[in-house]
Amino acid sequence: PLSNYLVGRVRREMRSGQTVVGGMATAVHRNLADDALATRVRGRAFAGGNDFMHEWAHRKWSLNGYAAGSQIAGSSAVIEAAQRSSARYYQRPDAGHLTLDPSATALAGFAGSVGLDREAGEHWRGDVTISTISPGFETNDLGFQSRADEHAASATIEYVHEEPGRILREWNVEAGPRLAWNYDGNRTLTRLNAEGFFQFLNYWDLDFEVNHELAAFDDRLTRGGPLVRSPSRSYASVSVETDERKTWTLEASVDGWWGSAVNTLSLGLNIGIKPAPNWFISLSPEYSRERAPSQFVTADVHPKRPAAV
C-alpha cells in the first residue's frame, strides 16, 4: 500500500562529549483503502523515546539509559495477530497479566533501561543494568524486536591486566549474573557467567566462557500454550588462535551444553591464509552433535500447574 515512513533523531553533546542527551521518533502510516490489505498490515505505527549518557571522574564512570513508548493501530484482525505474536503470546492460558482482546484496534507499550558502568581503571571494571519491556511494546514496523513482556537485570565485574609479564602480554576475566522475569513474576532466566581472554607473548590468544543456568520457566516453548519448567543446564567453550599477523593462521574451538534436557557438542577448526595484504582465504570445517532427551508428557492448562517435560 501507499505508505509514509519517518525516522527522526536529535542528539546533543555537552561537557566535551561527556554528557549526551537525545531523542528519536519513528512513524509509519499506510493507506489501507483495500479491505484485504487492512486485515493483513497495520495502518499506523508510532514509536519514540529519549536516551542519555553521562560520564564523570575522567570518564571512568558512566550512567546511561533510555525510555521509550510505542503504539500500533489497525483492524481488529491485525491487532489480534500482534497480541498472538511470538514476542508476547497474549493467548497463554496461565498468564494472569495478559488478556487477549480480539476486538482491540490498537496496542501500546513502553520500554526502558538504566545502566551504571565503570569503563576505565587500572584493573577493576564492571557494570550494572536493569531494563524492562512491557507486553504491548512493538517496533517491528520500522525496526526489529523479538521479545516483549520482560524485566531483566545483569551485573558484571571485570579484572583487566594490560602489562606484559613473563608468560602473558595481557589478560582479563569477568563474571556476573543475568536474571529475567515476565510481567507475571515468572522467573524465565537465572544465568551465572564467567569468561576470560589471555594473549601470550607470541600473540597467541586463548578464550574461554562458562555459563550455568538454574531451573526456570519458559513462556515461549509451547508457542502460546502454558508455561514449561526448564531444568538447569551448563555451557562451556574454549578456543585457541595463533598469531593473526602471520600469513597462516589457525583457530580451534570446542563448546557444548549439558544437563538433564540437553547435551550438545561442537568442534570447530578455522585454517586461514593471507596470500596478499588485501586477501584472506579460510577453510572452516565443523562437527556438531546434539542429543535432546526431553519429551512431551502431557498438557495441563491449570493456571498454577506448568506443563511437564
N, C-alpha and C positions, 0 to 999 in steps of 0.2 A: 504493500500500500504506500501511497504518498506519505512521507514521514519527515519530520523535523528532528534534528539531533543538536544538542547543545552541551558543550563542556566548557566550564569557566573555572579558572584558577587564579587566585591572588596570593601573594606571598610578600612579607615584609621582614627584612633583616635589620636588627639593631645591635648595638654594642659590638660592632665589628663582626657580625655574624654569630655572636654567642647567644643571642635571643632571636628566635624566629617565630612569627605567628602567620597563619594562613587560613584560607578558606577555599572550598571547592563546591561547585554545584553542577549537576547534570540533569538534563531533561530530554524526554522522548515524547513526541506527540505524533500519533498516526491517524490518518483519515480512514475510518472504518465504515464507510457508507455501504460496503458489501457485507451482508449478514453472514456469509460464510467465513469471511476474514475475522469478523467480530467475535466469533466463537473460538478462534484459534490464537490470536495475538492480543496483547494488551493495548488499550487505547492511549493511556498516559502512564508515564513512569518518571518520578522525580526523586532525586537524592541530593543531599547536601550536608556539609559539616565544616567544622573548624579544627585546626590542629596547631600544636605549639611545640617548641623545643627551647629549653633554657639551660645554658652551661655556666658553670662558675668554678672557682678555685683553679684558675688557669686551665680550664676545660677538662679537668679531671673528673668532674661530676656533671651529670645532665639529668634533667627532668623532661619527659616528653609525653605526649598523649593526643587524643582526638575524641571528638563527639560528633555523631552523625545521625541523620534520620532519613527515612525513605517512605514513599507511598506509591503504590501502583493502583490503577483503576481500569476497569473494562467490564465486559459482560460477566454474568454470574458463572458461566461455564469456565471462563478464563481464570477468574479469581479462585474458583474451587480447585482448578488444576494447580494453581500456585500453592494453595493450602496443602494439597496432597503431594507436592513435590518431595524429592528425596532430601531436600535441605531442611524440612520441618515436619512432615508427616502429621498433620492435624488430625487424621483419622485414627490414630493409635487408640486402641480400646482402653488402655490402662493409664492414659495421660490425663491426670487431674487438672492440669493447667491449660489444656487445649480443647477447643470445641470447633468441630467442622461446621461451617455455615454455608450451605450450598446456595443461599440467596444473596450472599455478600457481593458487592460490586467494587470493593476497594480493600486494600490490605496495607497496613502501615506498621513501622517498627523503628527501632533505634539500635545504635551500637556505640561502644566507647572503649577506650583503653588509656591507662596511665602507667608509665614505667620510670623507674629510677635506676640510672646506670653509673657505675664507676668506670670510666672509659680509659683512664690512663693511671699510671703509677708504676713504681719500680718493679713490684712483684704482684700485688694483690689487685684484682679487678672483679667485676661482677655486675649483676643486675637483678631487679625485682619487677615483675609486670603483673598487672591484673587487667582483665578485659571482660566484656560482655557483649552479646549479640542477641537481641530479642527474637522470638519466633517469627514475627512478622516482617523483619528486616529483609529487603530484597533489592539487589542491584544488578541483576543479570541482564537487564535490557541494554545497559551501556556499561558493562563491567563484568566481573567474574566473582561468583560466590558459590561455595559448595556446602556450607553449613550455617545454620541458624540455631536458635534455642540453646545457647551455651554460655555458661560462666567459666572462666579459666584463670588460673594463677600459676606463675612459674618463678623460679629463683635460680640463679647460677652464681657460684663463686669460682674464680679462676686464679691460678698461680702461674705467673709468667717469669721465665728466666731467659734473658736475652744476651748474656755474656758467655762467650765461648769458654769451655772447660777442657779437661783432659780427654773427654770422650765425645761430648755433645757440643754443637755450635749454639743451639738454642732449643728450648723445650717449654711446653705448657701443658697443664692439666686443669680440667674443670669438672664440676659436678653440681647437681641440683635436682630438685623435684619439679614435676609439672602435674597439675590437677585440673579436672574439668567436671562440671555438673550441668545437667539440663535445668530448665526453669522449674521443673517439678521436684528438684532436690535429689534426683538420682545421680550418684557418682558414676560418671562414664569413663574416667581415666585417672589413675594414680601411677605415675611413672617416675622411677628413680634412675637418673642418667649419670654416667661418668665417661669422659673421653679425654684423649691426650694426643699430643703431637711431639715428635722428637726428631731433630735433624742432627746427624752425625757430622764430624769434621770433614768427612769425604763427600758431604752433601747428599747422602742417602737419607730418605725420610721413612719414619715409622709412625703410623696412625693406629689408634685403637678406639673402640667405643663399646660400652657395656650398658645395657638397659634392663630394668626389671619392672614389669607392670603387675600391680596387685589385682586381685579379682575385682571386677566392676560390672556394671550393667551396660548393655549395648542396646541403644534405642534406634538403631538403623538396620540391624541384620535381618529382621523379619519384614522389612520394607513396608512399614505401616501397620504391622502386627504388634503383639505385646513385647515387652522387654525380654531380653535374653541375658542370663547370667554368664559372663565371660570369665573363665578361670584364669589364674595368674600365668604369666609366661615370661621368658627371659630372652635377651638378644645379645649377641657379641659379634664383633667384627675386628679384623686385623688386616692391615695392608702394608706392604713394603715397596718402596720405589727407589730406583737407582738415580744417580745424578742426572737431572733433566737437562743439564747443559751439554751433555755428551751427544755424539752422533747416534749411538744406540742407547735406548732406554728400555727398562724392564720394570713392570709393576705386577706384583702377585697379591691376591686378596682372598680372604675366606670370611664368610659370615653365615649366621644361621639363627633361627628361633627354636626354642624348645619349651615344652610344657605339656600338660595333660591333653590339650586340644590342638596342638600344633607341633610339628617337627620338620624343620627345613634346613637345608644345607646348600650353600652356593660357593663354588670355587671359580676364581677368575684369573686370567693372565692377559697382560697387555704388553705386546712387543712393538716398540716404535723405532723408526729410523728417520733421521733428518738428512737427506742427500744434499740439500741446499738450504740456505738460511730461510727461504720462503716456502719450503716444502716439508711436510711431515706425513709419514705413512705409518699406519699402525694396523696390527692384527690382534684381535681381542676374543679368543675362544673363552667359553664359559660353560661350566657344568652346574646344574641345579637339580635338587631333589626335594620333593615336598610330600609329607605324609600328614593327613588331616583326619585323626581318629574320631572327631566329634560327629555325632549322628543325630538326626531328628528323632525325638522321643514322642512328644505329644504337645498339643496346644492347650493352653489354659488362659482364658481371657478374663479371669478374675482379677480385679484391679490390684490386689495385693500379692498375686502369685505369678511371677515371671515364667515364661515358657522354659522348659528344661532342655539342655543339650547334653 
